[in-house]
Amino acid sequence: MRWLRGTSYWVAGIFLAVATAVDLAVSQGHTLETVFAVVPVFVAVNGTRRAILVAGAVALVVGTALSWWNFRELDLGFWSGIFAIACATVVGLVVYRERLARERRLTSVIRVANVAQQALLPAPPARAGPLDVAHSYRSAADESMIGGDFYKVLNTRWGVRVLIGDVRGHGLGVVRTTGMAIGVFREAAHEEPELDRIAARMDRSLARDGGPEDFATVLLLTISAEGLCRALNHGHPPPLVRSAAGRVRETDLHGGPPLGLGLSRYLQDAEETTMALAEGDELLLTTDGVLEARSAAGEFFPLAERYARAPRERPPVDVLAALRRDLTDWAPELHDDSALVLLRYAPRRIRPA
């Protein structure tokens, strides 16, 4: 906003200087005094009340001086020019008042929207059970903090339950479906002992209450205190695993259909993938918005390669910050929502009860 305000000041100043030069260049008997009425209006676009008054005063002084230089008398043209500048200054003040009121209303609406979005997609805890947790999210909609990608980390009696998903579409149009998916998972994660039953409940809810074309790819995890990770995948990109030594490998998960297609009866007893995590191992969960990010040359973002380079000795939040910087440098303008969740298995940091 400051640079816009400075631009309007510069435009008004340049216009005033050019109009003055033109007025002086023409022969006496002609004046552009009424044209100076535009100056306070220019400033009113982004300027403050004081700036508008100053612009009006300067325009009035310059216009009056030029009119006197041209005519040497206080005729009707002289007074009409002064009247035009004064009226334009008043109009500028009215525009400023209305603009300020709109900006205040917009600020209030944005504040309420941010609170609502934070309630819908709150930040995961930095510590959940035996895991250190970090997250990074970027919505494709500039006006929104959330969109079609979502995640949730919950500490339950069955271990740490982790959800990451991607609703079809992106931006504000899929926020409702995102909210439904998170809400069902939040409840089912504490009630259902098996991941396939959580998936079935999410599928039924999305199929019942979502639109005919609403569905979500979902990855569900349960991680025990001993490091046993059980994964159930429904059309979502599998996680990357980085060992304590820094080696990155892709996981091969059994796949199932996305959720929301009304196939819950086929989701019971879905095959899970199990893996054992050693101390210091990491799981990097992501969404298509990261994997499909392209450079100016059309090349996909090499997530596994950049993840292997990320600082292993740093906290997870610093690792994700480095990855996000790499992603932004690779593809400055993302056209899809993008999410990253990093889980580091660190059981020795569990505080005794």
N, C-alpha and C positions, 0 to 999 in steps of 0.2 A: 504493500500500500504506500510506503514512503517513497518508493521510486516513481510510482504513478503521480503522487502529489508533486514531487520535484519536476516531473515532466510537464504537468499543467502549468507550473510556475514559469518554466523555461519557455513554453509555447506562448504564454501571455506576454512575457518580457520581449521575446523576439517579435511578436505581432505589434507590440507598442513601438518598438524601435523602427520597424519597417514602415509602419503607418506614419510615424513622425518624419522619417526621411522622405517619404513620398510627398507628404504635405509640404515640406520645406522645398522640395524640388519643383513643385508646380508654381505657377505665377501667383502673385498675390491676388486676392479676390475670390479664391477658392480654398475651401478647408475640408478636412476629413474629420472634423470634431466629433460628429455623431458616430463615426466608426469606432471611436475609442470606448463606446459603451460595451463593446464585445469583451473587453479586458476583464472586468470583474466576473462576467459569466464564465469565461475560460477558467478562472481560478476557482469558481464555485464547484466545478466538477469534482475536484479532490481536495480543495484547500480548506483551511480553517476559517472561522469567523473573522479573526484578526486579519488574515491574508486577504480576504474579500474586501474588507473595509480599506485596507492599505491600497489594494489594486484600484478600487473605486476612487480613492483620493488622488492617487498618482494620475489616473486617467483624466480626472477632473482638472487637475493642475495643468497637465500637458495640453489637454484639449483647450482649456481657457487661454493659455499662453499662445497657442497657435492661432486660435480664432482672433485674439487681439492683434497678433502680428499681421494677420491677413486683412482684417477689416478696420482696425483702429476705432471701433465703435461697438456699443452694446446693442446690436440690432436683434431682430427676431431670430435669426439663425444662430446667433450667439447663445441666446437663452434656451432655444430648443435643443442645442447640443448639450448644455448643462443639464437640462431636464432629462434627456435621454440617458446620460451617464448615471445620474442619480437614480432613475427608475431601474436601470440595469443592475445597479448595486443592490437595491432593495430586492429585486428578483433573485439575485445571487444569494442573498441572505435567506430568502425563503427556500431556495433549492438546497442550501446547506442544512437548514433545519429539517426538511423532509428526508434528506439523505442520511443525516445523523439518526433520525428516528428509525429508518429502515435498517441501518447498520446495527442499531441496538436490538431491534427485533430479531434480526438474523443471528446475532451473537447469542441471544437467548435460546433460539430454536436449535442452534448448533450445540449449545451446552446440554440441552435436554436430550438431543439425539445421541451425543457422545455417552451420556450416562446410560441411556437405554442400550446402546451397543455394547458398552462394557459389561452391563448386566447379562446380556445375551452371550457374549463371548469373553468371559473374564480371563485374565492371565492365569495360566497354570501355576501351581506352587513351584518355587525354586527347588524344593525338596519334597519328594513323595516316596515314603518307604525307603528302599535301598538305593533310590535313584536321585541323581542331580538332574534337574530339568531346565531346559532353556527353549525359548520359542521365538519365532520371527514371522510376522504376517504383513502382507502388503495387498490391499484391495485394488482391483482394476478401476474402481470408481473413486475419483479423487475426493468426492464429498463424503465417502463412507470409510469407516475403519474396519468393516466386515463385509463379506460378500459370500461367494459360493464355497470357499474353503473353510474348514472348521476343524477344531481339535479340542480334546478334553483329557485331563489326567486326574484320576481319582484314586485315593487310597481306600481300599475296601478290605473286608475280612478274607477275601480270596486272593489278595495281593493287589498290586497296583494295576488298575485298569486304564488302558490308554486307547483313545479313539482319534483317528484322523480321517477326514473324508473330503469329498469334493462333489458338490451338487452340480448337476448339469446347468451350464450357463455361468454367468459371472455378474458381479456388481450388485446393485440394489434389488434387482428383480428376483433374486433367489434367497434373500435374507429370511423370508418366512419359512422356506423349506429348511434352511440351515438351523433356524431356531427349533423347529420340530425335531430334527435329528438329534441335536444336542440335548433337548429336554427328555426325550425317550431314553437316550443313553444314560443320562445322569440318574434316572430312576432305576433303570434295569441293571446297571452295573452293580448296584448295592443289593439287588434282590435275586438275580439269576446267577447260579454257580457256574454255568457253562456259557462260552462265547456264542455258540450257535443259537442259544435261546435269546441272547441279547440282540443278535442280528435279526432273528425272526420278529421280535417285537418292533424293531426299527422299521423293518420292511412293511409290516402291517400298518403301522402308523403313517408312513409316507404314502403308501398306496391308498389308504382310506382318506386322508386329509389333504394330500398334495394334489397337484394338477395331473392331468392325464399323461403329461410328458415329463413329470418330475421324478428324478431318481438320483441316487448318490452312490459313488464308489466309496467304499469304506474299508479301512484296515483296523482290526481290533486286536489288542494285545492284553495278556495278563502276565505280569512279571512277579515272581515270588521273591521272598527275602533271600532264598538260596540261589537266585539267579536263573531259575528255570523260566524261560519265556515261551508262552504259547501264543501262536498267531493265527488269526482267521482273516482271510483276505477275500473281499468281494469287489473285484475289478479295479483295485487301487494299486498304484506303483508300490512294489515291495521296498522295505527299508534297506539302507546300506549299513553294514556292520564294520566298525573300525576297532581293531584289537588294541590292547594296551601298548603293543609294540608299534602301532601306527599303520598296520596293513588294512586296507579297505577291500571288502568283498561284497558282492551282491548276494542277496538271499533268494532262494528259489522256494516260493510259497505255493501251496495248493490254492487254486483260484475258484471263485464262485461268481455268480451273477451280481450285478449291482443291486442295491436295495431300493425298494419303492416300486418294483414291477409286479408286486402281488404274488411272489413265488415263495412265501414264507413256509408253506407246507413242504417244500423241497429243501429247505435250509436246515431242517432238523438233522442232527448227527453229521453236520458238514465236517470234512476232514481238516483238522488243525495241523499246523507245523510247529514242532517244538525245537528249541535250541537252548543250549546252556551258555550263560554269560559268565565270563571270568571277571575278576575285579579289574576295573579300568576299561572294560569293553564299552563301546558306545553303539547306540542305534540311532540312525538319522532317518527320520520320517519326512516325507515331502509330498508335494502334489504336482499335477501336470503343469501348473503355471511355472514351476521352476525347471522341470525337465524339458519343456517345450520353448523356453526362452531362447531367442535367436539373436545373434550378433548382426551387425550391419551387412556382413557377408553371407548371412543366412545359415550360419553354423549353430548347432544346438549347444547349450551350455554344458560343459563337461563336469557334471557335478561330482562324480566319483574322483576324478583327477584333482579337482580343487579341494575336495574334502580331505584327500590324503595330504595335501600341502598345509592344511589349516593347523594352527599351533596346538599340538597335542597336550602340552603341559599347562595350557591356559584353562580357566573355567569354561563350562559349556556356553555361557552367554557370550564370551569373547570369541569362541569358535564360530558361533552363528553370526556374530557381527562381521567377522572376516569373510564368511561365505556370502553374506548379504552384500558386502562391498564388492566382492568379485562378481556377483550376479548383476549388480547395478552397472558396473563398468562394462560388463559383457553386453547387456541389453538395457540401456538407460530407460526405455519406455516399454514396460510390460503390458501386454494386452489381455492378460488373464490374471485372476487372483493367484497369489503364491503364498505357500506356507511351508515353514521348516520347524521341526520339533526335534530336539536333541536330548537323548536319554543316556546318561552315563551311570553304569552300575558301580556304585561305591558303597558296599555294605558296611565297611568299617566306620563310616560316618554316622551310622544309626545311633541315636542317643539312647542310653539305657533308660528303661521305664522307671 
